[in-house]
Amino acid sequence: MSDIHDQAPRRITILGATGSIGCNTLDVMAHLGGRGAFEVPAITGMGNIDLLARQARTAGAGFAVTADPDRYQDLKQALSGSGIEVGAGPSALVEAGERETDLVMAGIVGIAGLAPTLAAVSRGADIALANKECLVSAGDLFATAMTKGGGRLLPVDSEHNAIFQVLEQAQRHAVERIILTASGGPFRDYSREQMAAVTPEVAAAHPNWSMGLKISIDSASMFNKALEMIEARHLFGMEPEQIEVIIHPQSIVHSMVGYCDGSVLAQLGAPDMRHAIGYAISHPRRAPLPVERLDFAKLAKLEFHAPDETRFPALALARTAMQRGGLQGAVLNGAKETALEAFIAGKIGFLQMADIVAATMDQLDDGRRASTIEDVYAADREARTIAKAMMERPA
């Protein structure tokens, strides 16, 4: 048990508690004192009602929400007698984001996490951001809302968390480049011919990280890294040409910042999501975490390779989206999610995902910008409609 919380328990709302980020967040909170160190004003999940109810009871949550409006009675029954308030559906998710709290762990996957996270931002909460789509699809809106709300933004992706740790605030003017590391996933040594034949099960088997199905496949296609490139631009105020990607199979160096004097600062650690999560929920102090300590004598070697954008075209698509600006990030993400679902369902091949995203982005390259969240949702819907129509056309 840690003594970092010397005052009242810290209040942390967890959006997406039943996913990998949420489960690891609760694990870290338990290690750092559990209910003696933290209060949980609100907690949300999707369809795993049994797990969500157990988490809510263990954490002593004030409000538990399932994103599925049809599962309200199931959750209410599972929490019967607990005194925990229950909600269901999109409006309840937004209400969870609006609850008074010190920090919101934004771990809902996909654009479904945008509205509740923006609700928390507008209320002025600090945000531990693990949802890529908030910045990819609505980066300008999100940044404006953060400025108005006055909260802090603490990145939870291991790469952005690493940059956050080593980017010296007093030296931002001296930053030349940000270098995002990528494991390369399970197909880093595959040819395009081999990649064309892979199944969703093979694509989901990440060699270094334990993640959900969709995130694992995004990592295999490097769409995950493409989204991180766009995130980095919004998080750290970088130009597209200042954001680099390097393949690092060992996943020990989590990312780097290059300065104008030639220095490169890196953050290293074992590949464990609890490191970045613990840093975010304990910031600005460091807490003792139950993660593996690096033994440099046993590491043997650390490898770095330039990414092959012929085999992983998602990286070039991210640069295109950043250069075009406007709603291209929302279009990229909406088309990507649609193509990913089709790949998981066995309707398209692995390499076809990038082709569908590229064609959708070209078709919707009309210079539109987002003034409201509804503009983002409209671009997302249009991208999904166009991507789906492309996949339904006869070959």
Beta strands, then each sheet from edge to edge (+ up, - down):
strand 1: 10-15
strand 2: 38-39
strand 3: 43-45
strand 4: 63-66
strand 5: 85-88
strand 6: 103-106
strand 7: 126-129
strand 8: 153-155
strand 9: 175-182
strand 10: 243-247
strand 11: 253-259
strand 12: 264-268
sheet 1: 2+ 1+ 6+ 7+ 8+
sheet 2: 3+ 4+ 5+
sheet 3: 10+ 9+ 11- 12+
end
